[in-house]
Amino acid sequence: MDRQAAEDRIRAALRRDDPAACELLWDRYAGDLLARLQALLGSKHDAEDVLQTVFVRMVCKRRHLAQARCLEAYVHQIAHHEAVSFLRRRRKSGPHLGAEPWLVPAPADDGPRELAEELQTVLARLPQTQREVIVLKVHRDKTFREIATLLELPLNTVASRYRYGLEKLRTLLKDFTP
């Protein structure tokens, strides 16, 4: 099913107050939102917790979701705001104990897992704005246009964040020693 048809189906379910709307939202957006939240928060566990909060928020805002000009952008905006709120609360509560692995490949052999852990460590050293674009582009196969829509940024800004992020990654990976 194409993106517009999926959005139309979700909107119709939201307008009817159909309980299946939440499942449709989950099926359509959970994977992308989890990847984005992991990139923002640097923790799979925290991202999963925030994702649950995002879906509760979406259920509460279902009438607004049904009327949103771009449903996908609105959903990502809710997730971004929840992540920022989470980070603000975490800063107030004291130091974070460290991030657990979240960028983990399917089990195969030790090589890819070590590379994924190294990449995750280096990604954590990028500015959040660059990390977010790189994860959406590479890990979630989003186009620059899709990322620009989701993040509500100009296309050139997204492209330059990606380019600068990759340049910084190259430098960090060259100098990286675990």
C-alpha beads as a LAMMPS data file, in Angstrom:
LAMMPS data file: protein, C-alpha beads

178 atoms
177 bonds

1 atom types
1 bond types

-500.0 500.0 xlo xhi
-500.0 500.0 ylo yhi
-500.0 500.0 zlo zhi

Masses

1 110.0

Atoms # bond

1 1 1 0.000 0.000 0.000
2 1 1 1.431 3.377 -0.935
3 1 1 2.063 6.100 1.625
4 1 1 -0.934 8.270 0.724
5 1 1 -3.336 5.327 0.817
6 1 1 -1.954 4.309 4.216
7 1 1 -2.362 7.859 5.548
8 1 1 -5.914 8.058 4.184
9 1 1 -6.799 4.754 5.848
10 1 1 -5.347 5.944 9.167
11 1 1 -7.164 9.288 8.931
12 1 1 -10.473 7.555 8.215
13 1 1 -10.003 5.263 11.218
14 1 1 -9.081 8.249 13.414
15 1 1 -12.180 10.177 12.313
16 1 1 -14.393 7.185 13.166
17 1 1 -12.678 6.772 16.550
18 1 1 -11.922 3.241 15.399
19 1 1 -9.713 1.401 17.933
20 1 1 -7.826 -0.079 14.963
21 1 1 -6.400 3.397 14.264
22 1 1 -3.760 2.910 16.953
23 1 1 -2.660 -0.371 15.406
24 1 1 -2.539 1.245 11.966
25 1 1 -0.442 4.096 13.364
26 1 1 1.884 1.594 15.048
27 1 1 2.318 -0.491 11.916
28 1 1 3.017 2.562 9.774
29 1 1 5.259 4.665 12.052
30 1 1 6.717 2.681 14.975
31 1 1 9.856 1.487 13.171
32 1 1 10.837 4.912 11.868
33 1 1 10.008 6.615 15.151
34 1 1 12.023 4.096 17.163
35 1 1 15.066 4.601 14.916
36 1 1 14.762 8.375 15.208
37 1 1 14.306 8.250 18.980
38 1 1 17.307 5.938 19.353
39 1 1 19.390 8.394 17.360
40 1 1 18.177 11.285 19.506
41 1 1 18.437 9.548 22.874
42 1 1 21.342 7.168 22.275
43 1 1 19.533 4.381 24.103
44 1 1 17.220 1.651 22.860
45 1 1 15.561 1.322 26.263
46 1 1 14.887 5.069 26.567
47 1 1 13.683 5.187 22.954
48 1 1 11.208 2.376 23.601
49 1 1 9.888 4.155 26.697
50 1 1 9.498 7.450 24.841
51 1 1 7.875 5.655 21.903
52 1 1 5.161 4.355 24.227
53 1 1 4.589 7.893 25.485
54 1 1 4.406 9.115 21.886
55 1 1 1.660 6.631 21.079
56 1 1 -0.301 7.574 24.179
57 1 1 0.030 11.212 23.104
58 1 1 -1.149 10.333 19.590
59 1 1 -4.239 8.576 20.930
60 1 1 -5.018 11.665 23.000
61 1 1 -4.520 13.890 19.932
62 1 1 -6.318 11.600 17.479
63 1 1 -8.681 14.312 16.259
64 1 1 -5.740 16.631 15.531
65 1 1 -3.936 13.774 13.773
66 1 1 -6.950 13.188 11.533
67 1 1 -6.839 16.854 10.469
68 1 1 -3.051 17.188 10.084
69 1 1 -1.850 18.474 6.727
70 1 1 1.008 15.947 6.722
71 1 1 0.293 13.096 9.102
72 1 1 3.829 11.679 8.991
73 1 1 5.431 15.032 9.825
74 1 1 2.963 15.597 12.669
75 1 1 3.700 12.157 14.139
76 1 1 7.451 12.806 13.947
77 1 1 6.960 16.227 15.531
78 1 1 5.181 14.621 18.496
79 1 1 8.061 12.145 18.843
80 1 1 10.659 14.911 18.678
81 1 1 8.904 16.952 21.371
82 1 1 8.618 13.905 23.633
83 1 1 12.330 13.142 23.162
84 1 1 13.293 16.726 24.012
85 1 1 11.065 16.615 27.113
86 1 1 12.626 13.304 28.122
87 1 1 16.149 14.709 27.750
88 1 1 15.213 17.790 29.751
89 1 1 13.832 15.628 32.592
90 1 1 16.903 13.377 32.479
91 1 1 19.255 16.374 32.746
92 1 1 17.379 17.587 35.815
93 1 1 17.458 14.157 37.457
94 1 1 21.233 13.799 37.304
95 1 1 23.840 11.976 35.241
96 1 1 22.847 9.197 32.881
97 1 1 24.579 5.860 33.475
98 1 1 25.549 5.346 29.839
99 1 1 23.969 4.065 26.717
100 1 1 23.366 0.446 25.874
101 1 1 23.785 -0.823 22.317
102 1 1 20.987 0.170 19.953
103 1 1 22.567 0.015 16.506
104 1 1 22.987 -3.756 16.462
105 1 1 23.026 -5.872 13.289
106 1 1 21.309 -9.226 13.001
107 1 1 23.382 -11.943 14.705
108 1 1 25.977 -13.356 12.318
109 1 1 29.563 -13.257 13.539
110 1 1 31.635 -10.999 15.760
111 1 1 32.855 -8.682 12.991
112 1 1 29.590 -6.867 12.154
113 1 1 28.610 -6.561 15.836
114 1 1 31.971 -4.985 16.727
115 1 1 31.651 -2.614 13.779
116 1 1 28.092 -1.686 14.831
117 1 1 29.256 -0.983 18.391
118 1 1 32.145 1.130 17.091
119 1 1 29.808 3.009 14.758
120 1 1 27.324 3.610 17.576
121 1 1 30.073 5.003 19.790
122 1 1 31.240 7.319 17.026
123 1 1 27.668 8.347 16.109
124 1 1 27.123 9.378 19.727
125 1 1 29.944 11.901 19.310
126 1 1 28.181 13.669 16.428
127 1 1 25.919 16.632 17.074
128 1 1 22.347 15.411 17.554
129 1 1 21.143 17.241 14.421
130 1 1 23.669 15.447 12.192
131 1 1 23.191 12.069 13.899
132 1 1 19.432 12.258 13.430
133 1 1 19.711 12.931 9.680
134 1 1 22.319 10.207 9.162
135 1 1 20.266 7.591 11.012
136 1 1 17.103 8.467 9.097
137 1 1 18.982 8.408 5.780
138 1 1 21.156 5.335 6.254
139 1 1 19.389 3.222 8.872
140 1 1 15.795 3.944 7.768
141 1 1 16.382 4.535 4.011
142 1 1 14.616 7.911 3.971
143 1 1 15.200 10.338 1.124
144 1 1 16.439 13.853 1.807
145 1 1 13.000 15.158 0.827
146 1 1 11.286 12.804 3.317
147 1 1 13.727 13.792 6.057
148 1 1 13.196 17.488 5.305
149 1 1 9.435 16.988 5.640
150 1 1 9.743 14.958 8.852
151 1 1 12.123 17.397 10.522
152 1 1 10.411 20.458 9.029
153 1 1 13.699 21.717 7.608
154 1 1 14.769 23.030 4.217
155 1 1 16.072 20.328 1.879
156 1 1 19.501 22.016 1.659
157 1 1 19.816 22.045 5.460
158 1 1 19.145 18.308 5.607
159 1 1 21.658 17.629 2.840
160 1 1 24.351 19.752 4.494
161 1 1 23.780 18.137 7.915
162 1 1 24.188 14.770 6.240
163 1 1 27.339 15.838 4.389
164 1 1 28.946 17.456 7.452
165 1 1 27.954 14.491 9.595
166 1 1 29.559 12.038 7.178
167 1 1 32.726 14.138 7.041
168 1 1 32.882 14.160 10.829
169 1 1 32.192 10.404 10.930
170 1 1 35.078 9.757 8.547
171 1 1 37.399 11.773 10.758
172 1 1 36.166 10.150 13.958
173 1 1 36.352 6.618 12.530
174 1 1 39.862 7.254 11.239
175 1 1 40.984 8.365 14.704
176 1 1 38.792 5.909 16.645
177 1 1 40.376 3.435 18.990
178 1 1 37.977 1.645 21.335

Bonds

1 1 1 2
2 1 2 3
3 1 3 4
4 1 4 5
5 1 5 6
6 1 6 7
7 1 7 8
8 1 8 9
9 1 9 10
10 1 10 11
11 1 11 12
12 1 12 13
13 1 13 14
14 1 14 15
15 1 15 16
16 1 16 17
17 1 17 18
18 1 18 19
19 1 19 20
20 1 20 21
21 1 21 22
22 1 22 23
23 1 23 24
24 1 24 25
25 1 25 26
26 1 26 27
27 1 27 28
28 1 28 29
29 1 29 30
30 1 30 31
31 1 31 32
32 1 32 33
33 1 33 34
34 1 34 35
35 1 35 36
36 1 36 37
37 1 37 38
38 1 38 39
39 1 39 40
40 1 40 41
41 1 41 42
42 1 42 43
43 1 43 44
44 1 44 45
45 1 45 46
46 1 46 47
47 1 47 48
48 1 48 49
49 1 49 50
50 1 50 51
51 1 51 52
52 1 52 53
53 1 53 54
54 1 54 55
55 1 55 56
56 1 56 57
57 1 57 58
58 1 58 59
59 1 59 60
60 1 60 61
61 1 61 62
62 1 62 63
63 1 63 64
64 1 64 65
65 1 65 66
66 1 66 67
67 1 67 68
68 1 68 69
69 1 69 70
70 1 70 71
71 1 71 72
72 1 72 73
73 1 73 74
74 1 74 75
75 1 75 76
76 1 76 77
77 1 77 78
78 1 78 79
79 1 79 80
80 1 80 81
81 1 81 82
82 1 82 83
83 1 83 84
84 1 84 85
85 1 85 86
86 1 86 87
87 1 87 88
88 1 88 89
89 1 89 90
90 1 90 91
91 1 91 92
92 1 92 93
93 1 93 94
94 1 94 95
95 1 95 96
96 1 96 97
97 1 97 98
98 1 98 99
99 1 99 100
100 1 100 101
101 1 101 102
102 1 102 103
103 1 103 104
104 1 104 105
105 1 105 106
106 1 106 107
107 1 107 108
108 1 108 109
109 1 109 110
110 1 110 111
111 1 111 112
112 1 112 113
113 1 113 114
114 1 114 115
115 1 115 116
116 1 116 117
117 1 117 118
118 1 118 119
119 1 119 120
120 1 120 121
121 1 121 122
122 1 122 123
123 1 123 124
124 1 124 125
125 1 125 126
126 1 126 127
127 1 127 128
128 1 128 129
129 1 129 130
130 1 130 131
131 1 131 132
132 1 132 133
133 1 133 134
134 1 134 135
135 1 135 136
136 1 136 137
137 1 137 138
138 1 138 139
139 1 139 140
140 1 140 141
141 1 141 142
142 1 142 143
143 1 143 144
144 1 144 145
145 1 145 146
146 1 146 147
147 1 147 148
148 1 148 149
149 1 149 150
150 1 150 151
151 1 151 152
152 1 152 153
153 1 153 154
154 1 154 155
155 1 155 156
156 1 156 157
157 1 157 158
158 1 158 159
159 1 159 160
160 1 160 161
161 1 161 162
162 1 162 163
163 1 163 164
164 1 164 165
165 1 165 166
166 1 166 167
167 1 167 168
168 1 168 169
169 1 169 170
170 1 170 171
171 1 171 172
172 1 172 173
173 1 173 174
174 1 174 175
175 1 175 176
176 1 176 177
177 1 177 178
